[in-house]
């Protein structure tokens, strides 16, 4: 048998022995002192237990200590009634606590009984009952939470088992405490009854057996009885207090003392107010000013010390959090979810370009990026996604790259503190500088210094600063890839915006005739050729007219283009001016249409490679002819051929404008200066 088990067994056995066998007064003194020491042990252990399960056997402890105190009461009662000498402890408590005065002793004892019965026992009993009920009611929810964490992989099987066991132990503990509190209440009641018996029995024994005067017997036995009651009720009161502390602490994993002090005195503002109030009471009222003003000053000083401590702790906490976060980021390489995100548009630059993006250093690149998004929205009718700007130490100091969906599509390099000068084509005077190429359109240019800028502008050069170069380059890249950046979420937002003003049109089209994906493809076809989708009402009306007969997004795109012919003409054909264009040979049109193959996935061309090569060569020749005239390279085709001819040439001549006859307003004047042949 273990020593601990033997000690507990002897403790319980001693209680039963004292109920039966009389014990001498000196042994009773020892037992009463041990009982009081055990009561203080229970109190302080309850105060500093971090959670209730640290004292999971507390209900059993209550049972053992209750029976031990009752046995001590019986032993002391036996000594009082038989010998009149219950020992030093009982006598001292009766005389010292009551001051040797019978009335004073009775009052102190009555107050002690009232406190225990009306305040501590009653409150502890109610809290234990409510806590047990809520703990049992919360068990299913806690079990479900554990199962959910286990299913998501947040915890392991071992952790889940530990948490389940803890829930079971808590429910058992609070269920037991609900009943065990009754032991404390019963103990106090039994002590009160035993006290009454002692007084009546003691007076009877003193008068009848010991031939004492009535007043002498009352005084002698009442004081001894009060001493016996105090010796029993004080440990009982400590145990009741321990019970109240334990059940009100709940299952909070916290240190009792530090949390209590922090919650009471941890707010400097309240300490200042208390100090000012106490000082005011000492000054304004007749209360002792020395005591109250001094105490108020102490509260103010303590509040200032707490404020300084909080400020220091805040700074240290911020530093620790930053270091911990950095360390955790390094320690957890498996957390790569954030790396899976791909930004739609990124502008990365070397450290030499950072001043252009830093507002504190006078850089306005961020403002220019905002203006780019606004400009594209007005020009093409779509919202450009957030443009992510970040520095990249792996790049050259003055280099920048532009990425679309994580893939680099273009790059450029600037010369800091220099300007880029470009010859519009008619300036004959040359200026010295560093030869380069403009990144947006790959035109020849030169880098010049600040001192050369005024002279270059005066002779006709176009001079731009580095931020403008980057902004222009970024704008052109976005224009070329705007169709890729239009997502289904963007289309859904456009549809919802239109639905606010035209609900019947949207309800007719989506999703009855077309889905979001099909509308997205039509809008992407338009944006790919630089056609604005800002007039979404006209686009949806055209789609609603023709979607009932075909769901081919290429054909629907052509119908929409014809519905937007006013916008197309305004973009490519200046008003009150004859526009030079190139037409497409009817034979070539027939050959293209004959090579179109329709499949479930869409149409594609099966044109002979030699024929394709001849057509592309003719297109490039005619395009060069128009550019020499200072005109846009525009090819006019029949409506049925336009989409296939554009698809044929876009990989070779990306900036070629292909327009069908049905997309031209009647008042537009055109002049054919050539024909694409094969």
KOLKOL-224568 format. One line per field, with one value per residue (C-alpha): x, y, z. Coordinates in pm, whole numbers, plus 32768, in hexadecimal, padded with zeros to 4 digits. Layout:
% residues N
east	c(X  ...)
north	c(Y  ...)
up	c(Z  ...)
This chain:
% residues 678
east	c(8000  8081  80C6  7FC5  7EB7  7F14  7F07  7DAA  7D2D  7DB2  7D13  7BBA  7BEB  7C4D  7B02  7A3B  7B12  7AD2  795C  796B  7AA0  7ADA  7C24  7CF1  7CEF  7E5D  7E13  7CDD  7DBB  7E9B  7D75  7CD5  7E20  7E44  7CDD  7D1F  7E63  7DAD  7C9E  7DA5  7E4C  7D04  7CC5  7E15  7E1A  7CC5  7D3B  7E6B  7DE0  7DF6  7CC1  7BBC  7C3E  7D7B  7C9A  7BBF  7BA0  7B21  79C2  7A65  7B40  7A06  796B  7AA0  7ADA  796B  7962  7AAE  7A2B  78EA  79B6  7A84  793D  78C8  7A15  7A1B  78AD  78FC  7A1E  7955  7834  7900  7A34  79F5  7B54  7B51  7CBC  7D8B  7D0C  7B99  7BD2  7CAF  7BBB  7A9B  7B52  7C38  7B4B  7A2C  7B11  7A9D  794A  781D  774E  7873  78BA  774E  7743  7886  780F  76B9  7759  7839  770F  7646  7768  7798  7627  759D  76C4  77C7  7706  75D3  769B  7782  7659  75AC  76E6  7738  75D5  75D3  7735  76E1  75AB  765C  7788  76AB  75DF  771D  77AE  7712  778A  78EB  78F1  787F  798E  7A97  7A14  7A18  7B80  7BE2  7B3B  7BE5  7D39  7D5E  7DA6  7E24  7D73  7E41  7DE6  7C77  7C7F  7D1E  7C16  7AF9  7B7F  7B99  7A2E  79BF  7A8B  79FE  7898  78D5  797F  786C  7760  780C  783F  76CA  7690  77CF  7779  7660  776B  77EA  768C  763B  7782  772A  75CD  7653  774C  7632  7561  768D  76CD  7569  7584  76CE  7639  7501  75B9  76DA  75F4  753A  767E  770C  75D8  756C  76B7  77BD  76E1  7735  7669  758A  7639  778C  7725  7695  77D2  78C0  7819  77A0  7902  798A  7873  78B5  7A27  79D0  78E4  79EB  7AF4  7A06  7961  7AA0  7B2C  79CD  79C2  7B15  7A9B  795C  7A30  7B0C  79D7  7958  7AA9  7AC0  7961  796C  7AC1  7A26  7B14  7BE6  7D51  7DDA  7E99  7DA4  7E77  7F17  7DD2  7D0F  7E0D  7E21  7CA8  7C7E  7DA9  7E17  7D69  7E26  7CF6  7C29  7D4C  7D64  7BEE  7BF7  7D23  7C7D  7B37  7BE3  7CB2  7B7B  7AC5  7BE9  7BF3  7A82  79E3  7A3B  7ADF  7C49  7D0B  7E55  7DC9  7CF4  7DE3  7F07  7E3C  7DCB  7F34  7F93  7E84  7EFD  8068  8005  7F38  8064  8140  803E  802A  81A4  81A0  808D  8146  8284  81C7  8118  8261  82FC  81C6  81D2  8341  8307  81DF  82A8  83CB  82E1  8228  836E  83EE  82A9  82B4  8410  83B7  8281  82EB  81C5  80D2  80DA  7F6C  7FB7  80B5  7FA5  7F02  7F54  7F2B  7E81  7F77  80CA  81CD  831C  8443  85A9  8611  8675  8508  8487  8495  839B  82A0  82E9  81FD  82E3  83F8  8316  82C3  8172  8176  805C  7F81  7FCC  7F65  7E17  7DEA  7E38  7D1A  7C33  7CA2  7C6C  7B15  7AA8  7B46  7AE3  79C9  7A68  7B09  7C7A  7CDC  7DB8  7F17  8016  8158  8283  83FB  84D7  8644  8690  8654  874E  8729  8679  85C2  8450  8379  8202  8154  7FF9  7F77  80D4  817C  8264  81DD  82B7  83DB  848F  85AE  85C4  86E5  86AE  86CB  86AF  8598  853B  852F  8483  8488  8321  83AF  83CC  84E6  862C  8709  87B3  880B  890C  88A5  88A5  87F2  86D4  857A  842D  83A3  8230  824A  83BC  8404  8568  85B3  86D1  870E  8759  87AE  86E0  87B4  8762  85EB  858A  8655  85C9  8464  84A9  851E  83F1  8459  8359  83F3  8368  83DD  841D  82CE  8214  82DC  8280  8113  80EF  8193  80B2  7F7C  7FD0  8014  7EC4  7E15  7EB1  7E4D  7D0A  7C3D  7D04  7CC7  7B4C  7ADB  7986  7970  79A5  7893  77AB  77EA  779E  765E  75EF  7632  7564  744E  7416  73A1  732E  72B1  71C9  72E0  73CF  72C1  7273  73DE  747E  746D  734F  7407  7576  7647  774E  7864  77D2  779F  7905  7988  78C3  7949  7AA9  7A8E  7A31  7B43  7C46  7C17  7C05  7A8B  79F9  78F1  7883  7737  76CE  755E  7586  765D  755A  743B  74F0  753F  73D3  7369  744D  7494  734D  73CD  753D  761D  7762  7821  78EB  77B1  770C  7842  781B  76AE  7713  7822  771E  7643  776A  77C4  77A1  78AB  798B  7974  79BD  7AF4  7B88  7AEA  7B02  79CC  79CF  7B05  7B45  7BEF  7CE3  7CA6  7CFF  7BF9  7C01  7BFB  7AAC  7B6C  7C30  7AED  7A5D  7B97  7B8B  7A1D  7A57  7B68  7A8F  7A3C  792A  794E  78A7  79CA  79AA  7A21  7B88  7C40  7CDF  7D7C  7EA7  7FEE  806F  7F2A  7F3F  80A3  803B  7F18  7FF1  80F9  7FF0  7F63  80BA  80FA  7FAD  7FDD  812F  808F  7F8B  808E  8161  802F  8012  7ED0  7E56  7E6F  7CFC  7C7A  7B0D  7A6B  7913  7861  7872  79EA  7A5C  7A89  7B43  7C27  7C7A  7CC7  7DA8  7E76  7E82  7FB1  807C  7FF6  7F72  7F1B  7E50  7CEE  7BEA  7A8E  7963  7882  7760  782B  784C  7758  76C1  7755  78BB  7992  7A94  7B9F  7C37  7DAA  7DEF  7D6F  7DE3  7E16  7EAE)
north	c(8000  815B  8255  8349  823F  81D9  8344  837B  8237  8296  83F0  835C  824D  8351  8403  82C9  8275  83CD  839A  826A  827C  83A3  8453  8525  869F  86B5  85CE  869C  87D4  8728  86B5  8811  88B1  87B3  87F5  896B  8938  8857  8963  8A6B  8975  8940  8AB9  8B1A  89F0  8A59  8BBE  8B64  8A40  8AA3  89D9  8916  87C5  8807  87AF  86AA  85E9  871B  8685  8559  8643  86F9  85B2  8546  8699  86B4  8565  85B8  8706  8661  855C  8675  871F  85DD  85B0  8717  8700  85C5  8674  87AD  86F0  85EF  86A6  8812  881C  87F9  8861  8997  89E2  89E8  8AAC  8BB4  8BE6  8C11  8D08  8DBD  8DEB  8E51  8F18  8E4C  8EF2  8E13  8F11  8F6E  8DFE  8DB9  8EE5  8E81  8D1B  8D89  8E6A  8D4D  8C61  8D64  8DA4  8C35  8BDF  8D10  8D79  8C74  8B2C  8BAE  8C51  8B27  8A3A  8B0A  8B3A  89C6  896E  8A5E  8A04  8892  88CF  89A4  88BC  8791  8855  88C4  8766  870D  8853  8822  86BE  8737  8844  873D  865F  8786  87E0  8673  8658  8794  871F  8838  8739  85D5  84A1  84B3  8622  85D5  84BD  85A4  86B1  85B4  852A  868A  86D2  8590  85E3  8745  86CB  85C4  86C3  87CA  86C0  8643  87A5  87E9  86DD  8709  8871  87E1  8745  88A1  8920  87EA  880B  896F  8906  87E3  88CD  89BA  889B  8813  8970  8987  882B  888A  89C1  8913  87D7  8897  896C  8833  877B  88A8  88E0  8777  86B9  87B8  8880  89CC  8B09  8B40  8C7F  8BDD  8AAD  8B89  8C5A  8B2F  8A42  8B4D  8BD4  8A74  8A25  8B64  8B0B  89B1  8A48  8B3F  8A31  8963  8A7B  8B32  8A02  89CA  8B36  8B0F  89D8  8A8C  8BAA  8AB4  8A19  8B6E  8BCA  8A84  8A87  8BFA  8BD7  8AED  8A4D  8B82  8B29  8C4B  8C95  8D12  8E1C  8EC2  8ECD  8F56  906B  90BF  90D5  91AE  9295  9269  93A1  94E4  95BC  951E  9542  96B8  96E3  9624  96EF  9839  97D0  976B  98A9  997C  98CD  991A  9A8B  9AE3  9A12  9A02  98AE  988C  993E  9896  9739  9782  986D  977F  9655  9719  9770  9602  95A1  96AB  9639  94CD  952E  95E2  94B3  93CF  94B5  94AD  9332  9310  93EF  9326  91DF  925A  92B2  9167  90AD  9152  90FE  8F99  8F70  8FEB  8F05  8DE1  8E18  8E24  8CEF  8C34  8C91  8BFB  8AC8  8A72  8A45  895B  8A81  8AD8  8B2C  8C9F  8C53  8BBC  8D0F  8DAB  8F22  8F82  909E  90D6  91E4  917D  926A  9282  9349  9473  94B0  94A4  9625  9642  956A  95F8  9716  9787  97C2  9883  975E  9761  960A  9590  96B4  966B  9500  9575  9656  952F  9467  9594  95D1  9465  9462  9595  951D  93AC  939A  9292  92A2  9251  9170  91FB  9234  91A8  9272  91CF  91F3  90D3  90CF  8FCB  90CC  91D0  9316  93CF  92A4  9258  9139  9117  8FD0  8F5B  8E44  8E01  8DE7  8EF3  8F8E  90C3  917C  92C5  938D  94FA  95E0  9698  9818  9809  9849  9785  9854  97CB  985B  9875  9849  99AD  9A33  9A4E  9ADA  99CD  99E2  9912  9809  9698  95CE  94F0  9475  94E6  93AD  93CF  93DE  938E  94DA  9567  966A  9705  974C  98B8  9979  9A82  9B91  9B14  9AF9  9C60  9C63  9B11  9B87  9CCC  9C1A  9B2D  99F4  9944  9939  985C  981A  96BA  969B  96EF  95E9  94DA  9549  9551  93FE  936A  9400  9366  9212  921D  927E  9157  905F  90F7  8FD5  8EE0  8FB3  8FAE  8E9C  8E03  8EC4  9007  8FA1  8F4F  90AB  914E  9082  90E1  9252  9246  9189  92AC  9386  9280  9151  90D0  90C5  900C  8F16  8ECF  8E8A  8DF2  8CCF  8C73  8CB5  8CD5  8C7E  8D5A  8C99  8CDA  8E4B  8E56  8DC9  8ECB  8FE9  8F5D  8F4E  90BF  9128  905C  9142  927D  92AB  9350  928E  93C3  93CA  9284  92CD  92C6  918C  90D1  9140  90BA  8F74  8F51  8F7F  8E73  8D7E  8CCA  8C5C  8C17  8BEB  8BFC  8D0C  8D6B  8DA9  8E60  8F3A  8F9E  8FFC  90CC  917C  91D9  9261  9334  93B8  9523  94F0  942E  953E  964D  958A  9542  9633  97A9  9873  995F  98B5  97AE  9680  95B0  943A  92EE  91F9  9080  8FD2  8F16  8DE4  8DE2  8E03  8CD4  8C08  8C63  8C06  8ABE  8A62  8A9F  895F  895E  8880  8867  892A  8A41  8A94  8A87  8AC0  89AE  8A98  8A1F  8A9A  8B29  8BE5  8C66  8CDB  8D96  8E40  8EAF  8F37  9001  9082  90F5  91A6  925D  92B1  934D  941A  94A9  94F3  95B0  9689  96C2  95FA  94E1  9386  933F  921D  9214  90BD  9026  8FDC  8E62  8E61  8F69  8E8E  8D7D  8E72  8F1C  8DCC  8D77  8EB6  8F09  8E2F  8ED2  9038  9076  91E7  91B4  9243  916B  9200  9175  923E  9217  92C8  940B  952A  95A6  9701  9683  96CE  95C3  95B3  9465  9483  9312  91AE  907B  8F61  8E09)
up	c(8000  7FA9  80BF  8033  8032  8197  820C  817A  8211  836B  834C  830B  8412  8518  84DC  8526  8657  86ED  86C3  87A6  8883  8972  8937  8A2B  8A14  89A0  8877  8826  8819  871C  864A  864C  85E0  84C6  845B  844A  8387  8291  8263  820D  811F  8065  8055  7FC0  7ED4  7E51  7E22  7D54  7C8C  7B1B  7ABF  7B7D  7B0B  7BD3  7CFA  7C57  7DA1  7E5B  7E95  7F40  800E  8080  80F4  81B8  825F  82BC  8371  841B  849E  851A  85D7  8675  86DC  8781  8838  88B5  891F  89E5  8A98  8ADE  8B77  8C37  8CB4  8C64  8BD0  8A53  8A33  89ED  888C  88E1  8A25  897E  885E  8953  8A33  893C  8814  88F8  89D9  8B04  8ADE  8AB1  89ED  8909  88C6  886E  877E  86CA  86AE  8629  8522  84B4  8490  83CA  82DA  829A  8272  81BC  80E5  8096  80AF  7FFA  7EE2  7EB0  7EA2  7D94  7CC1  7CD3  7C65  7B3B  7AD0  7AD1  79FF  78FB  78EC  78A2  77A1  76EC  76CD  7578  74DE  7562  74DD  7385  7386  73D1  72B9  71C8  7220  71F9  70A3  7023  709E  719D  72B0  72BB  7342  7481  74BA  7475  7579  767C  763E  7651  779A  7824  77CC  7876  79AC  79BE  79A2  7AAF  7B91  7B80  7BA0  7CDD  7D5F  7D41  7E47  7F11  7F6A  803A  811D  8177  81BD  828B  8349  83AF  8415  84E2  858E  85EC  867E  873F  87CE  884C  88E5  898C  8A2C  8AB0  8B15  8BB1  8C89  8CF8  8D4C  8E08  8EDC  8F16  8F21  8F87  9079  8FC9  8FDC  8EAC  8E45  8E75  8DA7  8C93  8C80  8C8F  8B9C  8AA7  8A7B  8A4A  8956  8892  8888  880A  8706  868E  8673  859E  84D7  8470  83B2  832B  82BA  8210  815C  80F0  806D  7FB0  7F14  7EA7  7E0E  7D50  7CBB  7C61  7BBF  7ABD  79C5  7980  794F  7A18  7B55  7C5D  7D05  7BD7  7B12  7C3B  7C7C  7B09  7AE2  7C19  7BFB  7A92  7A05  7A56  7A05  7B1D  7C10  7BC2  7BFC  7D45  7DBC  7D61  7E0B  7F51  7F57  7F1A  8038  8120  80BA  8095  81A9  831E  82EA  8359  823F  8291  825B  8129  8070  80B0  8038  7F05  7EB3  7ED3  7DD9  7CE2  7D03  7CD5  7BA3  7B0B  7B4E  7AAD  797C  7950  7975  7872  7779  77A4  7785  7649  759F  7608  7594  743D  7416  748B  73A0  7278  72CC  730E  71C9  7107  71B8  717E  700F  6FF9  70C8  7000  6E95  6E65  6E7A  6D06  6CCE  6CAE  6B9C  6AC1  6A8A  6938  690A  67C0  677E  681D  67EC  687E  6882  68F9  6A2A  6955  68F5  6A5D  6A82  6962  6A23  6B7F  6BD2  6CEC  6BEB  6AFF  6A1B  6968  68C2  69A4  693C  67D0  6800  688C  675C  6676  6709  66E6  6580  6518  65BE  64F9  63B5  63B0  64AD  6591  66E5  66EA  6811  6925  689F  6994  69B5  6A5B  6A5B  69ED  6A55  694A  6838  67C6  6888  6769  66D3  66ED  6673  663D  668B  662A  670B  678F  6637  65B5  6474  6450  64E8  64D3  6563  65BB  65FE  6741  6739  65BC  64C2  638C  624B  6113  5FB5  5F2F  5DD0  5D55  5E31  5D71  5E83  5F4F  60BE  6173  626B  62BC  61AB  6221  61BF  624A  62FD  62A6  6128  60FC  604F  6040  614C  6210  6380  63C7  6504  65B5  6513  63B2  63EC  6398  6256  61E6  6219  6162  6026  6024  60E1  61BC  6317  6431  6594  6626  66E0  65A1  64E2  65DD  65EE  6472  644F  655D  64B7  6364  63FE  64B0  636C  62B5  63C5  6445  63B9  6492  65C8  65A4  6693  66D1  6816  6754  665F  6781  6813  66C1  66A1  6801  67BE  667E  672E  681B  66F8  65F9  66BB  65A9  64A5  658C  65F7  6489  6430  6568  659C  64B5  636D  63CF  64FB  659C  64ED  6393  63DC  645B  630E  6245  631B  6304  6186  6183  6275  61B9  608A  615B  614C  6283  6345  6404  6348  63ED  63B2  6236  624C  631D  623F  610B  61BD  6228  60BB  602A  6148  6104  5FAC  5FF8  6125  605D  6116  5FDE  5F11  6035  6053  5EE4  5F1B  6047  5F7E  5E7B  5F91  6008  5EAF  5F1C  6026  5F36  5E2F  5F2F  5F97  5E3E  5D42  5D8C  5D3A  5C0B  5B87  5A7D  5B15  5A4B  5A71  59D0  5954  5940  57EE  57C4  574F  5893  5952  589E  58E3  5A53  5A76  59BC  5AB9  5BEE  5CA9  5DB0  5EE5  603A  60CD  5FCA  5E6A  5DEC  5CA0  5BCD  5ACC  5A06  5AA8  595E  592E  5A93  5A5B  591F  59CE  5AF4  5A0A  5950  5A9A  5B11  59C6  59D1  5B40  5AF6  59DE  5AD0  5BDB  5AE0  5AA3  5C1C  5C32  5D13  5C71  5C33  5B60  5AF2  5AC2  5A9C  5BE8  5BCD  5B90  5C88  5DBC  5CFD  5C49  5D93  5E2F  5D04  5D1A  5E8E  5ED7  5DC0  5DB9  5F18  5EE9  5DAA  5DBF  5D10  5CDF  5C21  5B3B  5C30  5D3C  5C75  5C90  5B44  5B68  5B84  5A52  59FE  58F2  588D  584F  5825  5831  58EC  57F3  57F8)
